[in-house]
Amino acid sequence: MRVILERSNLLKSLNHVHRVVERRNTIPILSNVLLAAEGQSLELKATDLDLEITEATAAKVERAGATTVPAHLLYDIVRKLPEGAEVMLKTDEDGNAMTVASGRSSFRLQCLPQSDFPELSAGSFSHIFRLESAALKGLIDKTQFAISTEETRYYLNGIYFHAIETGGKLKLRSVATDGHRLARAEMDAPAGSEGMPGIIIPRKTVSELQKLVDDPDVAVTTELSDTKIRFTIGSVILTSKLIDGTFPDYQRVIPTGNDKKLIIDRETFARAVDRVSTISSERGRAVKLSISDGQVTLAVNNPDSGSATEELAADYSSDPIEIGFNAKYLLDVAAQLSGSEARFMLADAGSPTLIHDTSDEHALYVLMPMRV
């Protein structure tokens, strides 16, 4: 194999694919990126056996061929080359090593044969539909923070995507929860998503997808089955296994009878929560909201370090209520809201609270209270 290409093109593709590769691997081939040169492009592929990313980039192919080299090492080399440089990749006759040459720099990397590289066989997909990149990004961004990190409840370690009929319209909905909070976002279901199975997309796949959908003008082709999902975003193809589990009936935890309405400026509230929580213990991080006519008082009491209070003006006219929340959870939700105001729907100190985004009716958040 002998191929010449722009450093910027190679770096961009390596940046996308190398992140999938785990730094510590018991199987040597999984530390490598597969490079396949053919026609007028170089295809790069990396996998961790659950997730696979492939990207093709323009290149001058002088001799077609394929090999695999250490992914993070190649990425670091190309990253440190000067901007605007040309890079030549050339394998030895026996295929055991590859030379990376640019200007006066030359590196020799050990290769492993292409035939050892695992193929994440996609199988057949039952559903295919297209989404605008910005729409998919919205579904992910508004829910991913609530994904559980508790490995024992593995079925909560991802985002639940499903089609659901609501108000006579079919919606594509994303939901994530860790048992303490829940985030839900939805959009009009695209053509082709009708009858799709409810699927759980793993946390790592969600994280990679977030980085790939940063161009709002790109359409994303989504193909899925009961066990796999594949996203095609421009020249990048991301294939992932799905979490094999049943997502709980999240509808049951979304309260419907909360009648106490609190409307507060989102930014002012977030800054105040951040300030008073400075004093809270790292473990509990509980902040108490004392809500009465026209105002909210935030209070944190930490026996080890002291206490803090802050008063805020708010739109509230129901019975006074005192309720506690994890400060980090409040800040996480506030960061997702796009409107200038947050709308809280409360019941009592021991019941889940609903938080609405005043400028996005398709997003909804549920927070479990804390004892304070």
C-alpha positions in Angstrom: 0.0 0.0 0.0 1.3 3.5 -0.8 -1.0 6.5 -0.4 -0.5 10.3 -0.1 -3.0 12.6 1.5 -3.4 16.0 3.2 -2.6 16.0 6.9 -5.9 17.9 7.7 -8.0 15.2 5.9 -6.2 12.4 7.7 -6.4 14.1 11.1 -10.1 14.8 10.8 -10.9 11.2 10.0 -8.5 9.8 12.7 -10.1 12.2 15.2 -13.5 10.6 14.5 -12.4 6.9 14.5 -9.6 6.8 17.1 -11.9 7.7 20.0 -13.7 4.3 19.7 -10.5 2.5 20.4 -10.0 1.7 24.1 -6.6 2.6 25.5 -6.2 -0.7 27.3 -6.9 -3.8 25.2 -6.3 -7.5 25.9 -6.8 -8.2 22.2 -4.0 -6.4 20.3 -5.9 -5.9 17.0 -8.6 -3.8 18.8 -5.9 -1.2 19.6 -5.4 -0.7 15.8 -7.2 1.2 13.1 -7.8 -0.5 9.7 -6.5 1.5 6.8 -7.7 0.5 3.3 -6.6 2.4 0.2 -8.5 2.0 -3.0 -9.6 4.1 -5.9 -9.2 7.7 -4.8 -9.8 7.4 -1.1 -8.4 6.0 2.1 -11.0 4.2 4.4 -10.3 4.2 8.1 -12.1 1.8 10.5 -12.0 1.3 14.3 -14.0 -0.9 16.6 -14.4 -2.1 20.2 -16.6 -5.0 19.2 -19.7 -3.1 20.3 -19.3 0.0 18.3 -17.6 0.5 14.9 -16.8 3.8 13.0 -15.8 3.9 9.4 -14.8 7.0 7.4 -13.5 7.5 3.9 -11.2 10.5 3.1 -9.9 11.7 -0.3 -6.4 10.5 -1.1 -3.9 9.9 -3.9 -3.6 6.1 -4.0 -0.4 5.0 -5.7 -0.8 1.4 -4.7 -4.0 0.0 -3.3 -3.8 -2.2 -0.2 -4.9 -2.5 3.4 -3.2 -2.9 6.9 -3.8 -2.1 10.5 -1.6 0.1 12.8 -2.0 1.4 16.4 -4.8 4.0 16.3 -3.7 6.3 19.1 -0.1 6.3 18.0 -1.0 7.2 14.4 -3.3 9.9 15.7 -0.6 11.4 17.9 1.9 11.4 15.1 -0.4 13.1 12.5 -1.6 15.6 15.2 2.0 16.7 15.8 2.8 17.2 12.1 2.8 20.8 10.8 -0.4 22.2 9.3 -0.7 22.0 5.5 1.7 19.1 5.4 1.3 16.1 3.1 1.5 12.6 4.6 2.7 9.5 2.8 1.6 6.1 4.2 3.6 3.1 2.8 3.7 -0.5 3.9 6.8 -2.7 3.6 6.8 -5.5 1.0 6.2 -8.1 3.8 3.4 -6.0 5.3 4.8 -6.1 8.8 5.5 -2.4 9.1 4.2 0.9 7.8 6.2 4.1 7.2 4.5 7.4 7.9 6.5 10.1 6.2 6.0 13.9 6.0 8.6 16.5 5.1 11.8 15.5 7.0 9.9 13.3 9.5 9.6 9.6 9.2 8.0 7.0 11.5 7.9 3.2 11.3 4.9 1.5 12.9 4.3 -2.2 13.5 1.4 -3.6 11.5 -1.1 -6.4 12.2 -2.7 -8.1 9.2 -6.0 -6.8 7.9 -7.4 -10.4 8.0 -7.3 -10.3 11.8 -9.5 -7.2 12.1 -13.0 -8.0 13.4 -16.0 -7.1 11.3 -19.1 -5.9 13.2 -21.5 -7.6 10.8 -24.4 -5.4 10.4 -27.0 -8.0 9.4 -30.2 -6.7 7.9 -32.1 -3.6 9.2 -35.8 -3.5 9.5 -36.3 0.3 9.5 -34.6 3.1 7.7 -35.3 6.9 8.0 -33.6 10.2 7.6 -33.3 12.9 10.3 -31.9 16.4 10.2 -28.6 16.5 12.1 -29.9 19.3 14.4 -33.1 17.3 15.2 -31.1 14.2 16.2 -28.7 16.4 18.2 -31.6 17.9 20.1 -33.0 14.4 21.0 -29.6 13.4 22.3 -28.5 16.6 24.0 -31.7 17.1 26.0 -31.6 13.6 27.5 -28.0 12.2 27.6 -27.2 13.9 31.0 -29.8 11.7 32.7 -28.3 8.3 31.5 -27.5 6.1 34.5 -23.8 5.2 35.2 -24.9 2.3 37.5 -23.7 -0.8 35.7 -26.0 -3.1 37.6 -29.0 -1.5 36.0 -27.5 -1.9 32.5 -30.8 -1.2 30.8 -30.6 2.4 32.0 -27.1 2.9 30.6 -28.4 4.4 27.4 -31.1 6.5 25.7 -34.4 4.8 24.9 -35.5 5.7 21.4 -39.0 4.7 20.3 -42.0 5.9 18.2 -45.2 6.7 20.1 -48.6 8.1 19.2 -49.6 11.1 21.2 -52.4 13.5 20.5 -53.1 11.7 17.3 -49.6 12.3 16.0 -46.7 9.9 15.7 -43.6 11.1 17.6 -40.0 9.9 17.8 -39.1 10.1 21.5 -35.8 9.9 23.4 -35.9 9.1 27.2 -33.1 8.7 29.7 -33.3 8.2 33.5 -31.1 7.1 36.4 -33.9 6.7 38.9 -33.4 10.1 40.4 -34.2 12.2 37.4 -35.8 11.7 34.0 -35.4 13.6 30.7 -37.7 13.2 27.7 -37.5 14.9 24.3 -39.5 14.3 21.1 -40.0 15.3 17.5 -42.4 14.5 14.8 -41.6 11.0 13.7 -39.9 10.8 10.3 -41.2 8.7 7.4 -40.0 5.1 7.8 -39.9 5.1 11.6 -43.5 3.7 11.9 -43.6 0.5 13.8 -39.9 0.7 14.8 -38.9 -1.4 17.8 -38.1 0.5 21.0 -34.3 0.5 21.3 -31.7 1.4 23.9 -28.6 3.1 22.4 -25.6 2.6 24.7 -23.9 5.6 26.5 -20.6 5.3 24.5 -22.5 5.3 21.2 -24.5 8.3 22.3 -21.3 10.2 23.2 -19.7 9.5 19.8 -22.9 10.4 18.0 -23.0 13.8 19.8 -19.6 14.6 18.5 -20.5 13.6 14.9 -23.8 15.6 14.6 -22.2 19.0 15.1 -23.0 20.2 11.5 -26.7 21.2 11.6 -27.1 21.0 7.8 -26.2 17.3 7.4 -29.0 14.7 7.0 -28.5 11.6 9.1 -29.6 8.3 7.7 -30.6 5.9 10.5 -31.0 2.2 10.0 -32.1 -0.1 12.9 -33.1 -3.5 13.9 -33.8 -5.2 17.3 -30.0 -5.6 17.9 -28.1 -3.0 15.9 -28.3 0.6 14.8 -26.3 2.3 12.0 -26.0 6.1 11.4 -24.6 7.5 8.2 -23.5 11.1 8.7 -21.8 12.4 5.6 -18.7 10.3 5.0 -18.9 8.7 8.5 -20.7 5.4 9.2 -21.3 4.5 12.9 -22.6 1.0 13.6 -23.5 -0.1 17.1 -24.9 -2.9 19.1 -28.0 -2.0 21.2 -28.5 -2.7 24.9 -30.3 -6.0 25.2 -32.8 -5.2 27.9 -36.2 -3.8 28.6 -36.5 -0.1 29.4 -38.9 0.5 32.3 -42.3 2.0 31.9 -41.2 5.6 32.3 -44.7 7.0 31.8 -45.6 5.9 35.3 -43.1 8.2 37.0 -44.2 11.3 35.1 -46.7 13.0 37.4 -50.0 14.3 36.0 -51.6 16.0 39.1 -48.9 18.6 40.0 -50.9 21.8 40.3 -48.4 24.3 42.0 -46.8 26.4 39.3 -43.5 28.2 39.8 -42.0 30.2 37.0 -38.5 31.6 37.5 -35.7 33.1 35.4 -33.5 30.2 34.3 -30.1 31.9 34.4 -30.7 33.8 37.7 -31.9 30.5 39.3 -29.0 28.5 38.0 -26.4 31.0 39.2 -28.0 31.2 42.6 -28.1 27.4 42.9 -24.4 27.3 41.9 -23.5 29.9 44.5 -25.3 28.4 47.5 -24.3 24.8 46.7 -20.6 25.9 47.1 -21.2 25.2 50.8 -22.9 21.9 50.5 -21.2 18.6 51.2 -20.0 16.9 48.0 -21.9 13.7 48.9 -25.4 15.2 49.5 -25.3 18.5 47.6 -28.9 19.1 48.8 -30.4 22.6 48.3 -33.7 23.5 50.0 -36.3 25.6 48.1 -38.7 27.5 50.3 -41.3 28.7 47.8 -44.0 31.3 48.8 -45.9 34.1 47.2 -43.7 35.8 44.6 -40.4 34.5 45.9 -38.1 31.5 46.3 -35.4 31.2 49.1 -32.6 28.8 48.4 -30.9 27.4 51.5 -28.0 25.0 52.0 -26.9 23.8 55.5 -23.7 21.9 56.0 -22.9 21.0 59.6 -19.2 20.8 58.7 -18.7 24.1 56.9 -21.7 26.5 57.5 -24.8 27.6 55.7 -25.9 29.8 52.8 -29.2 31.4 51.6 -30.3 33.4 48.6 -33.6 35.0 47.8 -35.0 35.2 44.3 -38.1 36.8 42.8 -40.5 34.3 41.2 -43.9 33.9 39.7 -45.8 31.8 42.3 -49.2 32.1 43.9 -50.1 28.7 45.3 -49.7 27.4 48.9 -46.2 27.8 50.4 -44.0 24.7 50.0 -40.5 23.6 51.1 -38.8 21.0 48.9 -35.2 19.8 48.5 -33.2 18.8 45.4 -29.7 17.6 44.5 -28.0 20.9 43.3 -26.1 19.1 40.5 -29.4 17.7 39.1 -31.0 21.2 39.1 -28.0 22.7 37.3 -28.0 19.8 34.8 -31.6 20.5 33.9 -31.1 24.2 33.8 -28.3 23.8 31.3 -30.6 21.9 28.9 -33.4 24.6 28.9 -33.3 26.9 25.9 -35.9 29.3 27.2 -35.2 32.3 29.4 -37.6 30.9 32.1 -38.1 27.5 33.7 -41.5 26.3 34.7 -41.7 24.0 37.7 -44.9 22.0 38.4 -44.9 20.9 42.0 -47.2 18.7 44.2 -45.6 18.3 47.7 -42.2 17.9 49.3 -42.1 14.1 48.8 -43.4 13.8 45.2 -41.6 14.1 41.8 -41.5 17.6 40.3 -42.0 18.4 36.6 -39.8 20.9 34.9 -40.8 22.4 31.5 -38.7 24.3 29.0 -40.8 27.4 28.3 -39.5 27.7 24.7 -39.6 24.0 23.8 -42.8 22.1 24.4 -41.2 18.9 23.2 -38.8 18.6 26.2 -39.8 17.5 29.7 -37.8 16.8 32.9 -38.7 15.0 36.1 -36.8 15.4 39.4 -37.2 13.3 42.5 -36.9 15.5 45.7 -34.4 15.0 48.4 -34.9 15.1 52.2 -33.5 18.3 53.7 
